[in-house]
Amino acid sequence: MDLQEYVNQFDSMTCIMSVEKKPNGYGKMRIEVGNKAYIDSFEKNSGNLIDMPFGKRFIPGQEYTAYIPKDLNFEHFIYSSAVLKKPMHAYIHPERFDVWFNIFSLPLDFEDPFKCYCTYTQELSTEMNTDSLQSLSAKTTADVLKTCIKLRSTKNFLKTMDEVMADIRNICKANYCCIMLTDFKARKCSLLSENAAPEIGRHTLADFLNDEFIDYAKSWLDIINGSTCLLVKNEQDKEDIKARHPAWYKSMRSANIERLALFPLKYNEDIIGFIWATNFALEETDHIKETLELSTYFIASEIANYQLLQKLEKLSSTDLLTEVKNRNAMNNRILKILSGRERVPNSYGIVFADLNSLKYINDSEGHGAGDQLLKDGAEILKSTFENSEIYRAGGDEFLIIDMENSKETLSHKVEMLRKKSDDPNKISFAVGFYYEENGGDIRKAMREADANMYNDKKAFYERHPECRNR
């Protein structure tokens, strides 16, 4: 494990502490590394709220007593986390500082025969925060920190969300847990992740999502009514749901939902989705509420970041005129295939489609007409190759990559395209098709399809010599 890389994933002031192993106790405690926020706190005029020992720049691996006086309470806190492997949390106001410390520590499983390690995170405030005084159990702290660390260190967001859903379902001892994303303005909802207990069999929310489901989601907000969550624990709670939303109550009964924990996911004052667990263990109610009230904050933030990145990626990979994928996306796709980062089946098809007479339309009728020709042509491609990858390779040329269909099916689609676009006075494509059946190099398949396209273009002008000078 690279300790510096690990600690850099934290936004708050965080360092990695080490404790020397001793046969009858522990030895020196050192601050091994710190993230930027932590190191900056040692600098003057950094906006820090505490009087750190300025002039003593941070040096990785120094004993903590190089920066603050020896403190047995602090050492007990670190020892409990690093050596005893206990997640720790405290909200304290040391006399030597004029600020409140909200501190967290999480043990690290790092193989070292001489030392044990843990994270140490601190958040500072000049005023007492009464919410922070509500002591969290070590169990809750561990569960929340586990979620945060997974989300902050992920390289595969969707896979990590699946892991988080499994963790939360286990925390709740529920038979099902999921996250549903909502866009109330667009009246859309979608399933982000779900996890179900093996004994309930195949169970997916995706089977129930439709245009009307967003109305259910809106009604949840009315029932939650500004609270942090909705917990349906017993018959009395269910009767309340029945009185306020009979249709929802009926759907819960039909799905054999006896207990429900529902939490809205909020980011920048907007509701972006919901997380819920069904038929959770009643004895875990308090722990579920305490854990998910905190976890949903971090989960919502990470989802919002993911959605923003998805929008930016779409903008960078979509041809704005035709709304198919652009050349940059095509090059990235080919590069991933060639580098082995993405696997392709042994059999796949490549189609090149080149719009005939685009330059003539641009010159004679203007670029507005040419743009419309490109958009109309792209619509024909999308309707013909609806399950394929369509790219605008550049100018008047499009590339289709098909990994799903057989040679016969794809050949039929190519013939359909020729029939749809065989009018030289409207939309006409020169088409080149190649089907690879032995897992060959995709570059060879593209060259063959490109050559076939130019042969088709030559045949088009032989059939329509009047278009040759267009």
N, C-alpha and C positions, 0 to 999 in steps of 0.2 A: 504494500500500500504506500502510495506517495502522500505523506502527511500534508505537505504544502498544497498539493492539488486538491486534497480532500477538504481542507479547511477553507480554501478559496470559494467553495460552493455556498458558504454561509453569507448572508447579507449582514446580519448583526455582528457586533464585535465578538469574535470567537478565536480561541487559541486551542492548541492541543497540549495537554498536561501529561507529564510522565511521572511515575513513582518508582523509585528503585526497589527491587525485591530484596528482602532480608529474611533470614530464617526465623527471626523472632519479631517481626514487625515490618517497618518500611524505612527506606533511606531518604535520599534527597528528592525533592520535587522540583521539576524543571518545566519551564515554558518552552516547549520544543519549537513550535512554529505558531504564527498568527496570521489571520487574514488582513487585508488592507485596512479595514475599519478598525481592527484591534491595534495594528502598528501605528496608524495615524493618531490614535489617542495619546501616544507618547510625544507628539509634536506640539509645540506652542501654537496658539491661534488656530487650533484644529476644530474649535467648537466643542471640545470635550467639556463635560460638566464636573470633572474631578481634577484635583491637583496632582497630576502624575509627576514623577521625578524628571523634570525637563533637564536636558544636558546628558542624560543617560539614554542614548538611543537604544532601541530594541535590538538585542542580540539573540538569535535563536539558540536554544539549549541552555540558557542561563537559569540558575535557581530563581524561584519566584521571589525569594527574599532580597534579590538585587533591586527589586522595584517597590515592594511593600514590606512592612515589618512582619516578622514571623507571627502567624495567626493559627492557633490550634483548631479553631472552628473551621477555618478554611481548609486546613489539612485533613480534618475529619471528612469534610464534604468531598474533597478530591479522592481521598483514600477509599471512601465508600463506593465511589463511582468506578475508579480505575481498577482497584484491587478486588473489592467485593462484588463488582459488576452490577451495581445498583444504579438505575437512572435516578438522578437527584434534581430537586427543585427547591429553591428558597426565595423568599422575598424579604430583604433585610435592609436596615438602615444603620450601617456601621458609624460609630461616633466620630471617627476621624474624617468622614466624608459628609458633605451637606446634600447628599442625594440618596435616593432609594435605588437599591440593586434588585433587579429581577434576574436571578441566575439559574442556569440550567447546566446539567452535565450528563453526558451519555457515555457509557463504557465503550471502548473500541476493542474489537477482537483482532489484535495485531500481534503476530508471533515475534516475541523477543524474550530470550531467556533471562534477561536482566531487568526488564522494565515492564510496567503495566501502563496503559494509556487511557485517556478519556478526553472528550471535548469539554470546553468550558466556555459558555456563552453568557454575556451580560448585557442587559438593557438598563439604561439609566433614566431617571426622571427626578426633577426637582421637587415635585409634589407627590404626596402619597396617592397611589392608585388603589382605591378600595377594591376594585375588581381583582387585582392581583393578590390581595390579601385572602381571597377565598382559596384556601389551601387545596392544591390538587394532589391526589394520591400519586404515589410513585407509579402505580399501574397505568393511570391515565397519562401521566407525563411520558412514560415509555412508549405508549401506543401512539401518542401524538407526534413525538419526535421521530419515531420510526417512519411514520407517514411522510413527515417533512423531509427527512433525509432521502428517502426513496424518490420523492418528487424532485428534489433539488439536484440529485446526481444522475437522473435518468438520461439515457441516450435514445431510448425508445419509449416515447410518452404513452402510447396505447398499451404496450405490454406492461408498463409500470402501473397504469391505471387498473389493469386486470389484477395485478398483484395486490394493489391497495384495496380493491373490492373484496378479494379473498380474505385479506387481513380484517377488514371491517366486519365482514359476515361472521368471521370467527370470534371477533370481539363481542359481537351482539349475540352469538350463538343462535343465529337466525337461519332460516332455510333458504332465504333469497335476499340478495342485495344488489342494487344497481344505481347508476347515475344516468339520468335523462336530461339532455340539454334542451333548452327552450329559446325560441325567438318569438316573443308575443307580437311584435310588430309585423313580422312576416307570417305569423300563424303557423309556425313549424315547430316540431319537436323531433328529437332523434335520440337513439340509444348510443351512449358513449361506451359504457362498460357494464358488465353484470357478472354475478357469480352465484351459482345455485348449489345447494347440497345434493350429493349424489342420489340420495333416496327419493328426491322428488322428480327425478327423471328430466327429460328435456323441458326446459321452461325458459322462454325468452320473451321479453317485453316487445321485441320487434314485431311479433305476430299481432300485437294489439294497437300499434301506433298507426293512426290515420288522421285525417284532417279534423275529426271531431275530438281527438284526444287532447288537443291543446286547450279545449274548453274545460276538461277535467282539471288540467294544471292551473288554469285561472281560478277555478273554484277552491283549489287548495290554499291559494293566497288569502282568499276571503275567510276560510276557516282558521288558518294560522293567525291572521289578523294582527300582524306586526310582532308576534312572538318569535322566538328563535326556532321553534319546531312544533310538530304535532306528534304526540304520543298517544296511540290508541292501545290501551292496556287491558281493558275489561269490557263487560257488557254495557256498563253505563256510558263509557266513551263511545262505544259503537252506536248506542241509541242516540247520542248527540249527533253523530255523523248522519244517521238515518233521518233525523229531523231537519237537518240543515242541507243535506244533499242526498236525497233518496237514491238517485241513479248511481252515485259513487258507492253508497252503502251496498246496493245490490251487486255491483261488480266485485266488491270485496268479498261478499258472501259466496259468490259463484267461484271465486278463485281460492276459497278456503283460507282467507286471511283472517286470523283471529287477533293478531296484534300487529301494529304498524308503527314504525318510527320514521317520520318524514321531516327532512331538513332542507330548507331552501338554500341554494348556492347563490350568494350575492357578491357582486363585484362592482365597485364605483356606483353604488345605489341602484344597480340594475340586477334583476333576478335572471341569472343565466342558466338555471337548471335546478334539479332536485336530486337529492340522494335519499334512498329509503331502504329499510330492512323490514322484512315481514316475518311474523311468528318468532320474534326474538325471545330470549329467555327472560322471564319476568323479573327474576332476581338480579338481572344485570341492568335494569332500567336506569338507575342513577349513574352508573358507569357509562352507559351508552350516551346519555345526555351530556355528561361532562366531557367525554371524549370527542363526540361529533360536533359539539358546539365550537370547539377549538379547531378540529380537523377540517371542517367545512370551509373555514376561512382560508386556510392554505390551499385546499383543493380548488376552491373557486379561483384563487389568484393564478394557480398554475394552468387551469383550464383557459382562463382569459388570455394568458400569454400564448398558449398553444393555438388558440383560435386566431390570434393576431398573426402569428407566424404562418398559419395556414393561408390566411388572406394575402399576406405578402408573397408567399410562395406561388399562390395562384396568379397574382398579378405579374410575377416575374416569369411565369411559365405559360401564360395564356396570350394568344394573339388577340388583341383587343378588338380588331375589326371583325374577324370571323368567329371568335370565341372557341376555336380549337386550340390545341397546344401549339406553342411557338417553336422556332428553330432551336432556341436555347434548351428547351425541355427535350427536344428530339436528340440533341447532341449529348445531353446528360444521360438520357435513357440508353443510348448506344454505348456510351463510355462505361456505364455500370454493367452492361451485358458483357462487354469485351474484357472488363477487369475481373469478372466473376462475382461481383457484388450482387448481381441479380441473375437468377437462373432462368433459362428458357427451355421450353420443351423441345424434344427432338424434331417435332413437326410444327412448323409455323409458316405464315404467309406474309409476303411483302407486296404492297401495291403502291405504285407511283401514279399520280393523276395530275396532268398538266392542263390548265385551262387554255384552250385555243383562242387566239385573237384578242387576248387581254390588251396588248399594246395598241392594237388598232382601235379598240373601244376607248382607251385612255386618250389617244391622239384625236379621234374624230368626235367623241361625245363628251370628253372631259373625265377627270379622275373620279368625280362623283359617280358617274355611270360605271367606271371600272371597279370602284369599291363595291357597288351594288352587285356587280357580276361575281366578284369574289365571295360576297356574303351568300348569294343565291347558290353558288357552286358548293360552298361549305355546307349549306343546309342539305343539299342532295347527298353529299358524302356522309353526313351524320345520320340521315335517314336510312341510307343503304348499309353502312357499316356501324350500326348502333352500338355494338358491344366491342368495338375495336378501338385501338389507339389511333387518333387522327392528329397529324401535325401539319402545320403550314411550314414547309421546308424553306420557302423563300419565294417572293414574287408571286408567280402564278402556279407554283408547284406544291403539291400536297403529298405526304407520305402516310400510308396506313400500315400499322403493324398489328397482325392478328395472331394471337396465341391460343385461341379457343376453338376455332372452327376447322373442320376437315377440309381437305383439298376440294372435294366436290361442292361442299357448301360455299366455300369462299369463291370458287370459280363461278358459281351461280350468282353470287353477289356482284362479281365483276361484270358479268353479262348484264345484270340489272342496271348497273351504273352506265354501261354503254348505251342501253336503250333509253335511259332517262336523260342522257346528255348527248344526243345525236343530232341536234339541230344547229347547224352552223350559224344561223341568224340569232340564236339565243345563247344557250349554254352547251358547250361541247368540250369534252375531256379527251385528251390522249391518255390511254391507260396502259400501264405495264404491270404484269403480274408474275410473281415467281413464288413457288411453294417449296420450302426446304423440308425434306422428309427424313434426313439422317443427322440432324443436329449440327449442321455445318455452320461455318462462320457467317454471321449476319451481314458482314460487309460484302461478301460474295453474293448473298441473296439480294442485297440492295443494288449491286452493280447489274445483276441479271435483270431485275425488275426495271431499272432505269433504261437499260438497253432496249428492253421490250417496249417501253413507253415511247422511245424515239422511233422505233419501227412503226408503232401505231400512229404516231403523229405524221410520219411519212405517208402511210396509207390514207390518212384523213385528207391530206392535201392532194393525193392522187384522185380521191373520190370527189373532192371539191376544189378544183384548180382555181376557181374564182376567189378562194380565200387565201391563196398562196402569198399575195402581196399585202395581206392584212397585217 
